[in-house]
Amino acid sequence: MRFEEIFLEKADLQKFEMFRLLASQHHDALTITDLSARMRLSYQQTYNIFQELLGDVISLTGETRAAAKRLLIRGSLELSLDSYRCTLLGEAVAFQFMDYLAQTSQPSVDQFAADHFISHSTLLRKTTTLRKFLGQYRIKVSLTQAKFTGDEKQIRLFLQAMYWLGYRGLKWPFRAIDQQALAAQYRVLPNAATEPIRALQEQVFWAVCRTRIAHGCVVRWSAPATQLFAGYPVETTLYPAPLFPRLTPQELLSESSFFEFFQHKNLRFTPITPQEDQLLNYLKRPRNPGWVVVERMMAALSAYDAEAAAPLWEDPQLVMNMLRLATAFFVLDGNYVKQADFFASAQLTYRQTQLRALLAQAVAELPQTSGFTAFHRDQAQFVELAFFLFVPYLHRFRWGNTVKVKLVMATSDIVNGEIREFLANIHIVQILPHDAPMTGADLIVTAPDDFIAPEQVFQQTDAVTFNWYLNATETDYYLLYQQIYQLYQAKLRPTATPQQA
């Protein structure tokens, strides 16, 4: 579910969606009719939303009504999408209530309701979507005691995502923590990030942790998680004892461990650092159920990996990300709050089923012991996350129902190289060798420019033939992909009849 859908009420969400549409036009004016069609609303509804949005823009920019309208419909405003989101969140009861619970030392529902001129029932209604979202991670919001209940680790992950995605670095969310002082302390940490975005994200998380500690909320580790990381060195100076006198030495260590856990659990697609390599080797141990899960999944996919010369195991980035995901699932006892949970993924008509099925089978066959309970309980969420990690490698796998493509064109032609590269990156395609017989192909791509007569090809095979030209456009590539997709669907549904190009 998208971040804005969780926190904004319907009227504000509609204004935000309209602003997003207009801001993405890059000086191409849209009419009310255009907006109505794109937002799937009536003309009158769209007009009313536009007028309300225009009023917000005038208030935020100080432009005249005529200037604001002209700039708005052309997407030329200097007001950014993130800035407008911050403004709307400042008026959203759900967001403000979460912020109130997080930063107030002695929160009171009565006081919050009075400050916002709403009743308890209204607060309950306006936070329904948010509370349902949090329920996925076993977090509850008590409206009687005005507090979060659930695993403290999950609560902090949620608050970090809420503050980061809400403000996107435009402003510092915390009233009791000085940003400059915390940033200076962060920069001297031995594992401080050098990338500015990641560094700021970790500083926001550190501020969340310090705020929760100040309110008496301390992280507790399960016995299996404690045993797993018992031999891994942790920087115990993260929370100096004199500054946190109410915490025991064990609590100081647990808090330091959790901050480092947050740093290491997030997926990364950059070269492995020496520190990450040390963690990778540490986690590759039999007593880590996460490592067992990675082994099972890799073994399930190895039989379908066509690139035997460079097996999946030799990609340290992939192995490390799989270990991060699986270990986090084990440590956090199942599905956990992630920034990706606040974005709506595009729902494609075609969904790669073989890979998901193999990953799901690998999880289903895990031992029925306590170390793997979370993987069995939240199997669907774990498999989906693992699937997306393997998406960049889909072209490597060879399933039994791939579309066999034979290129019948000049082998030295530069266009041949371009189309071969295009086809090689479609995981459902298997390019046949140049000397393979025509009868083994599902699709033959011919080049009339190379004087290859299609009628001669048809005499040798029943395969579909697709003509390719030197001046091929993006449309031609799209049509070729459609043809491949039709053939693939026909293999999945034997009764279907593929169309010839």
WOSULZI-V348041 format. One record per helix or strand of 2 or more residues. SS is the DSSP state (h for helix, s for strand). FROM is the first residue (numbers start at 0). TO is the last residue. If there is no record, write none. Layout:
[[SS,FROM,TO] [SS,FROM,TO]]
//
This chain:
[[h,2,6] [h,9,22] [h,31,38] [h,42,60] [h,64,72] [h,80,88] [h,92,102] [h,108,114] [h,119,125] [h,127,134] [s,139,141] [s,146,148] [h,151,166] [h,178,186] [h,195,213] [h,222,227] [h,235,237] [h,240,242] [h,248,264] [h,273,282] [h,288,301] [h,307,309] [h,311,313] [h,315,330] [h,338,341] [h,352,363] [h,369,376] [h,378,395] [s,402,407] [h,413,423] [s,428,430] [h,437,439] [s,442,445] [h,447,449] [h,453,457] [s,463,466] [h,473,491]]
//
